[in-house]
Amino acid sequence: FQNGYGTDTVALSSTLFNNGYACGSCFQIKCYQSSACHRNVAFTTVTATNLCPPNWSKPSDNGGWCNPPRVHFDMAKPAFMKIAEWKAGIVPVMYRR
């Protein structure tokens, strides 16, 4: 934990993960157009450390958040709480690599 990425990590949907080529990449993420967004936070930077696997038993708009072709960041709780209220669960974001 102290020598690694800490809690500013994210699992990427397979669309972003790109067969592992994006592992170790950094992304700036900002909560966007949600009442749950923290207004005083411009963005947070996270490191991609894992794959968020597809859930083919769920539709992509209701539980299958990591299903292709969706772009999804499954953020560690401490990283998510930097940009939005935890109770929101899922929020729209803007991002850049």
N, C-alpha and C positions, 0 to 999 in steps of 0.2 A: 504494500500500500504506500509506504513512505517513499520508496524508490521507483514506483511505477507511475501510472496515470492518475492515481487517486480516485476520486468519485466523478470526475468530469469525463465520463465515458458514455458511449452510445453503441447500441447494436443497430446495424443498418438493414433495411429491407434488401432483398436479393438484387433489386434493381440498382441500388446504390453500392452494395457490397461488391458486385462485379466479380464473382468467383474468387474473392479474397484479395483482389488487387487494391481495394480501397482500405484494407486493414492497416491501421496506423496513421491514416489520414486525419487531418484536423478539419473541423467544420465550425463555422460561426453560425449560431442559431439564434433567431429572435422570434419571440411569440408575436403573432400578428392577428389583428382583428378579432380579438376575443376579450370578453369582460374579465377573464381570469388572468390576462397578461399583467405582469408587473410593469407599470408605466415608466419607472425610473431606470430600467435596465435596457441598454442599447442592444446588447447581444451577450451570449456566453460562448466560449470556445470549448469544444469537446473533441475527444479522440475516438475514432472508430476502433473498437476492439473485438467486435463479435458480429455474427449474423443473426438477424431476427428472422427465424424461419417462417415460411408461408404456412397458413392454416387453411388448407383446401376445404375443410368442412364448414367454413364460415364465408359469407359474402364479403367482398373487399370493402364494403362500406359499413359493415357491422360486425367487427370482430376479426376479420381477416386483414388487419391493417398492414401486415408485411407481405401480402400477396402481390405478385407482379401484376400489372406494371406500376403499382403504387410506390411512391417515394415516402419512406417512413423512417423516423428516428425513434428507437426505443431507448429513451434516456434513463440513466441511473437517477434515482429519486433526488439526491442532492443537486444534481445538475439541472433537472427539470424545475426544481423549486427556485432556482435562480431566475427563471424567466416567467414562471406562472404559478398560480395557486395549485397546490397538489390535488385538491378536490376536483379540478377540471378534468383530470384524466388524460384527455387528448385535446390538443389545441392546434390550430393552424400555425405554421411557421414559415419564415423566410430563412433561407440559408445560402451559404457560399462555402466553397472548399478553400 
